[in-house]
């Protein structure tokens, strides 16, 4: 997609610290990034040209990069400046941007670009469908945000073909892990529960924020094993992601379908409000 500026110019991206037009970028076809999906990425929401939870995203990106001997070629401060320039030259104030770290023919390349987005406040509750694909709890591609996202996209599209919005994965032990592009939470008798990292999932930045907020509020919180039938027996469910924040779930289809009578309880509304406050607080870091 091209973001249109007021003067009709094509959008620009940042490639290894340099501003370039997006349609001028060339990636070698023999590179590991192009041929094998070797690389990492972060998806980050921005408001009023300021990124939400940027430090948390960069920390996760660096941890993953260190694990596969890749290097983030810029400091946090340098990336701050690149992001600010990216927003200004493209003439946009709100949306989503991505940081991609990939292996090209000669070096590890870092790319920053804008992506289309929807307004989280306008999103309705979503419907989830249990996927038949078994996720490995030990795979690097499960526990890190890699460019190899094909399986997730395929299963999400299969769910959409059946009239659902997202899929829900389980691991080799039969426990729920995550959705294709979001983490899942369920509420039962006042207990807020989400799959643990050991189940095999990408530990989302917003997931971490929700867990911190819930504990600060004195809520009962549990990270652990969740069977699919526990999801459909829950009082309420919601998913979290960096792009959409917190979104309620209206239905989960596993062995049988459950339509939730409760959507947007006081507990969930309170978490969503506190998440919004945390997002605003994280924007202030960009002023430094």
Number of C-alpha atoms within 10 A of each C-alpha: 8 13 16 13 14 9 7 8 13 13 20 24 25 21 18 16 18 11 16 14 13 16 11 8 9 7 12 13 11 11 17 15 22 17 11 12 16 17 24 24 23 19 18 21 24 24 15 11 20 23 26 26 24 22 15 15 20 18 12 18 22 15 12 21 20 12 11 12 7 19 19 18 15 13 9 14 11 11 20 20 12 20 23 14 17 22 22 11 14 19 16 18 13 17 21 21 22 15 21 21 27 25 23 20 14 8 12 16 21 23 17 24 19 26 15 10 13 12 10 12 10 8 12 11 17 16 20 24 25 21 20 12 15 15 24 18 20 14 11 16 18 21 19 21 21 22 19 16 14 11 12 19 15 13 22 22 17 17 20 16 10 9 12 18 18 26 28 27 24 25 18 14 13 15 22 29 31 26 25 22 20 26 23 24 26 22 22 14 9 13 14 22 22 24 23 17 15 13 26 26 30 22 19 21 20 26 22 13 18 21 20 13 18 20 13 9 12 8 14 13 16 15 15 15 19 20 14 21 17 15 23 21 15 19 19 26 27 20 24 24 20 21 21 19 20 29 23 24 25 20 23 26 20 17 11 10 14 18 16 17 10 13 19 18 13 9 13 20 14 15 19 19 12 17 20 14 11 17 20 16 13 18 19 13 15 18 8 7
